[in-house]
Amino acid sequence: MIFVYGLLTVCLSDGLPGEFLLSSRWRDLMGRYSPLTNPALLTESDYITLRGAFAPVMQGAFKLWEFGVTMPVTTGQTAGISIIGENDGEIQSARFDPGTERLVTGGSSSSNNNTFTMLSYAINPWRTLSLGANLNIAYQSNFGDPLCGLGLDIGGSYRFKEHPLLGEHVAGLSTINLIAPTMGRSLFDFDSDAAYSRSLRVSWLGYFWEQRLESGLDIDLKDLWANKNEFNSLDNAIKTAKKIEWGAAWRMGAWLKQTLGAYFQLGFDKRFIEYWGLAGGAKVPLTETGPKVTMLYQYNLKTEGDLASTHTFYLIMELGKKKRDEEAPKIIERFISERKVEKKEKQKQQPDLSGLKDIEGLEIEEHEKYVTITAQELAIHFASGSAELPPEGIKVLKRIADFLKTYPDHPVRIEGHTDSDPIVGKLKSVYPDNTALSRARARRVMKYFIETENLPTELFDAAGFGDSVPIAPNTTKEGKRKNRRVVITIMK
């Protein structure tokens, strides 16, 4: 057991305590959900989300785990609590037996268990920029001599505008232990030199092909701003040199029918490839169009040898109603305020909508700050379960594009909406729910404006709300017909 503990120390701690917090290897698939990766990423959660990861490492010699809950407070604010732990097992005491002249185990044992609690908050103050912070509480049993401390982290992320071909991308910059917990005899013992490891992390998440493909990359600069005195231990009896290290974790995943998924992972460090891994699992919907439960298993192996293998079990559960759908009516006003363009008085013009008012199935509403064009089924009649534009619908979009060309440089938001009839049969492999179908329709309309009509890409934004924002009861055929619509909002 002493040998295992020594091996653990080599693998997880090159100089400072808390190295298990810096490793992306054992919790790689938790990255997009966890504030440990970046607290600002909490705003990416649409549901109340429970998550857990458990990893027995080195054939179970010690265990790593993470549990947490994320709760959207409003569309732009999210809070969470997380606990990350490391259990190193027990070390038996030893004594010298004069009779055998050998060391034998004693009757007592001790252990070194770490827990790291994070209270997290994130806010979306401007467009797709998010900022977040973690208040950290660290505890270490330290073989019967407990240590604890307080710390703080910050992070930021930015979601780039979705491109019809290049997909969606989120980039982030965050710290791990910016204010590192100084592990003293109490939370407020700030005189200790035993500070936790620090890291600066750059993250990227990418989603492609209706989120059937995803990829992620985390790059860490470890011990970037640590003091050299912090690398001393055992009251300076052992001294190690301060050194800045780096590591990177990359993954690529694919989902079949939005139900079965598989991932390939690679880790990099100064030796080039540090580890490789495989993972797979399933998503199980809790409701027809709502939250899901995701279960994953991951295996990876350090290139040094078989003892360094890691098995991780993940469980991610979404609960409740989608927060963005609950507040969908507010999104248009937010879109208008965020995309407002300051114009000189002589550049102002009023939209001339006369050319659209004679089209059957179009409803036009003029507001002080924007215009909405609602295309009902009579105007754009998508086939059931399809996002392909019918010939009659293309003629209507051509007329709308002609109007947009006479009213240039005004941001345009396109929304897709459906009735409440669920997606069934083989169609679920293409569109797992109504939200996915409505999003695909909105993107198809946007693609027509950009690629066929050559309108500027940067002016457009698309979203799908499924059946979450009805304008009529879904209990009648007429009500369902009204709810199947595309809404085009043009900012004045």
N, C-alpha and C positions, 0 to 999 in steps of 0.2 A: 504493500500500500504506500510505503514511503517512496518507492520508485515511481509509482503512478503519480503521486503528488508532485514529485520533481519534474516528471514529464509534462504535467499540466502547467507548471510554472514556466517551463521553457516555451510551450506552445502559446500560452495566452498572455504572458507578461514579459515583455522585453525590458521593462524598466519600471513602469508605474502600475499601480493597481487599477482595476476596472477595465482591463483590455477587452473583456468580453462584450463591453458596450460598443466598442469600435468595430467589431467583426461583423461583416455582412453575410459571412458564409452560412452560419447556422440559421439565420432568420431572413434570408434573401427574399423570399416570396411574401414576406410581411411588410416589405419596404414601403409600398404605396399607401398602406393603412396606418403606419405607426409614426407617432411624433418623435420617436427616437431617430428616425431617418431625417425628418425635417418637420418641426411643428406646424409650419405653414401648410403642409399637405393635408392637414385635417379638413380644410375647406373643400377638398375633393370628395368628401363623403356626403352622399345624398340621403342616407338613412342613419338611424341609430345603429351602430355597428359594434358587435361584440367580437373579439378576436383572441385567439390563443395559439401559441407555438410551443412545442416541447421537443427538446433535442437531447437524447442520451449520447454523449461523446466518448470516444475511446472505449468502445464496447461497454458503455454504461458506467465507466469509472467515475464520471461526474456528469452533471445534468445542467442544461441551460433551458430557460423558459421565459415566456413573455405572455402576459394577459392584459387586456385593456378594453375600455369602452369609449366610443366616440359618439357625441350627440350634437347634431346641428341645432343651434339655438335659433338662428334666423337664416335667411338665404346666404348672408355674408358673414356669419359668425358661428364658430364651432368650439366646443369644449370637450375635454377628455381627461381620463385618468388611466395610468398604465403602471404596471409593476413588472420589472425585468429581474430575473434571479439567476444565481449561479450556486449550485450545491456541489461542494467538492468531496463529499463523503467523509468518512471518519478515519482518523489515524490513531492506532492503538499506542498506548504508552509502552515503554520497554524498560527492563531492568537487567542487571548483570547477575547471572546465576553462578555462584562460586563452584557449585558441584559439577556443572557441565562446562564451566568457563565459556558460556555463550550468552548472548542476549536473548531474552525471552519476553513475550508480550506481558504487559501488566494488566491490571484489572480495570483501568480507566481508558477513556478515549476522548478525543476532541475533534472539532471540525471547523472549517472555515466556509461559512455561507454568506453570500452577498445578496442583498435586495436593493433595488434602485427604483424608487417611486417617482413618477412624474405627474404633476398637475399641469395640464396644457390648455392653451387658448390660442385661437387663430381668428383673424379677421380679414375680410376682402375689402380694402378701403377704396380701390380704384380699378375699374375695369377688371382684368383677370389677374391683377397683382394681389398676392396674399402675404400676410406677415403673421408670425406666430412666436410663442415663447413657451418654455418649459420651466417650471419650478421643480427642482430635483431634491429628493431626500435620499441619501445613501446610507446604508447600514451594512456593517461587516462584522460577523461574529468573532473573527480573528482568533480562532482556537481558544475561545473562552475569555478573551480580553476585548470586548466589543468596542468598535469605533463607529462614528457616524458623522455626517456633515450635510450642509446645504449647498446647493449650486443653482446655476441659471444657464439656460440656453436660449438662443434666438435663431430664427430662420426666415427665409423669404422664398417665394416661388412665383412663377409667372407662366400662365397657360397661353401658349401661342394660338392665334386664330387658326381654326381648323381649315385645312386645304382639301379640296375634293380628291386629290391624288396623293398628297404627302401625309395626310392624316392629322392627328392631334398630338401636340407635344407640350410637356410640362418640364420646365427647368427650375432647379432650386439650388440655393446656397445656404448652408446651416452650420452650426457649431455643435460639438458634443463636449460638454463641460467647459463652456466659455469662462464661466466662473466655477471652477472645479470644487467639488466638496472637499474641504480639508478634513481629513479623517481624524478627528480628535475624540475626547472622552464624552463630548456632548455636541449637540447640533451647532452650538455657538462657540465652540472652541476653535478659534481661527489662528492659533499659534502653531498648529501642527504643520510639519513639512510633508506629511503623507497625503498629498493631493492625488485625485484621480487623474487618469490619462485624459488628454485633450485631443481633439481632432477638428479639422476643417473639412467639410464634406460638400462636394458638388454632385448633384443628382440630376438624372434625366429619365423621363418616362415618355414612351411613344406608343400610340395606338393607331392601328391601320385596319382598313377593310372592315368597317363597322365593328371595330374592337375584336375582330376574330384573331388578329395578330397583335402582340404587344412585346415591347422590349424595354429594358431598363439598364441603367449604368450608374454606379456609385463610385466616386473617386475620393479617397481619404488621404489627407496629409496629417500624420499622427505626431502628437507631442510637439505641435508647431510652435506654441508659445509657452511651453513649460519652462520653469526655472531649473537650472542645473542642480541646485540643492535638493530638488524633489526626487532625484534619482538615487539619493542615498537612502539606505534602509538600516534597520537594526541599530538605531542610534549612531549612524555613520560607521558602523563596523564593516559594512559592505558598501562599496561605492562603485557605481556604474556610470559610464560616460553618457551624457545626453546625446541623443541622436534622433534626427527627424526621419521618419519612415513613411512610406506610402503604400497604398493598396488600392485595388480596383476590383469591383464585382460586376459582371455583365450577365444578363439573362435574356433569352428569347423564348416566347411562348406562343402556342397556337391552340385555338379552341374550335372543336368540331361541333357544329350545331349548337354552339353556345352552351354546351353541356359537358363534354369531355375535353380535358386540356392536358398538354404536355409541355415541359420546359427543358431547355438545355442551359447549363450554367458554366461559366469560367471565372476563376479568380486569378488576379495577377499581383505580383510584388516584385521586389528587386531580383528575384530568381526567375522572372518571367511568369511562367504558369505555376500558381501556388496550389490550385485545386481545380477539379472539374466535377460536375454533378448533373443528375437527371431528376426530374420531378414530374408528377402527374396527379390527376384528381378529377373531381366532378363538381358541377354546380347543380343544386337541386332547388327549383323554385318553390317558395312557400305559398305564393298565390299566382294567378295567371299572369298578371302584369306587374307584380310588385317585387318585394325583396327576395333574396336567395340565400341559401346556405352553401358555402364552398368548403370542400374537404380536399386536402392535398397531402401527399407524401413526398419527401425529398431525401435523396441519398447523394452525398458527395464525398470525395476522397482527396485528401492532401497528397501531393506528389511525393512526399517523403516516405510514405509507407502505409500499410493497412491499419495500423493502430490509430491513425488519425482520421478514420472514417466517421461520418456524422449522419445520423438519421433524424429527420425532423418531421413532426406531424403537425399539420395546421388545421384549424377550424375557424372560419369566418362567417358570422351570422348577421344578416341585415334584418332589421325589425321596423315596424311602423310604416307610415306613409312617406313617400318621397318628398323631402322638404322643398325641393325646387318646384314640384308640382303644386304643393299647397299654396305657394306664393307666386304662381305663374302670372296672375294678373298684374303684379307689381313689376315684373321684369321689363315690360315695355317702357314704363316710365323711367326705370333705371337705365335702360339702353339709350333712351333719348337724352338723358342728362349726361351720361358718360361720353356719348359720341357727338355732343354739341360742338358745332363748328362756328367760330366767331367770324362774321362776315362784315364787310364794310357796307354802309347803307346803300350805296349805288349798286352793289352786287345782289341785293335781295330781290327775289322774284317769287311770285305766287304760282303754285302748280296749276297747270291747265289740264283739268281732268275731263273736259268735255268729250274727248275722243274715246273715253272708256265707259261713259254712263249709259250707252245704248247696248252694251254687251249683256246678254241674258245670263244670270247666275252670278254677276259681280255685284257686291255691295260695297259702296264707297262712303267712308266717313271722314270728314275733315275735322281735326282738332287744332288747338292753338299751336301745338309744337310738332304735330305729325299727322300723317294721312294713313288710314288703313284701307287696304283693298282685300276684301274677303271673297275668295273664289269658292263657291259652292260646287256641288256635283254637276250642275248644269253647265258650268264654265270649264272646269277641269275634272273630268270623270275618270279617275284611276280605276283600273280593273280591280276586282276584289283580291286583296292580298298582293298587289303589285305596286311598284314604284316607277314603272315605265310610263312615260307621257303619251297619252293618246293623241292622234292627229288633230282632233278638235281642240284639245287642251293646248297644243303647240300654237295654234292660231291665236288663242286668247293671250298666251304669254308673249307672242310676237307684238300684239297691240300694247301690252303693258311695257315691254322693252322699248317700244317706240316712244312711249311717254317718258320713261326714265332717261332716254337720250336727250329729250328736250328739257329735262330737269336734272342736270348732272351734279356730281360732287355731293350728293346727299346720301348718307348711310341708309342701307336697306336691311331689314330683318325679315326672314322668312320662317314661318312656323307651320308645322304640320299637326293636324288633329284628326282623330278617328272617333268612331262610335265605340260602344262597350263590348261588341261581339269579340270573343277571344280568338286568338290565332290557334288553329288546330291542324292536325295531320302533318303531312310532309312539309307544309309551309313553315312550321316552327324551326326547321333547320336553316331557313333563310332569315326569318324575322321571329325571334323567340317571343316577342310580345308586341303589343300595339305601339308602345313607345318607340321601339326599333323601326317599325313600319312607318310611323309618322315622321321620324327623323330622316329615313331614307327618301321619303317623298319630298320633304323640304330641301334636302341636299340635291335632289334631282332637278328641282326648279332652279336652285341657285346655280347648278352646273350649266343649265341651259342659258341663263343670263350671261354667265362668264364666258363659256366656250363657244356658244353659237352666236350670241349677240355682241360678244367682245366688250362687255361692260367691265369696269375695273374690279379686280378681285377684292381689293382692300375695302370696298364699300359694303360687302355682303357678309351676313352672318345667318346661320341656319340652326334651327332647333326643332325637336319633336316632343310633343307632350302627350301623345297617345290619347286616351279617353279621360284624362284628368281634368280637363277644362271644358266641360260641356256647355253649350249655349241653349240646349233644349233637352227635355227628358229623353233618356235612352229606352223608354218603355214603349215607344211607338215607332213605326217605320219612318214617319215624317220627322220625328225628333232625331232619329239616327242619321237620316239624310242630311239634316242641318249640321250635325256635329262632324260629319266627314267634310273637312274643309282645309284650305290653305290660306293663311293670313299673311299678307305682305304689308309691312309697315315701313313707310318712307319718312325720314325725319325732314322737317322743313328747314 
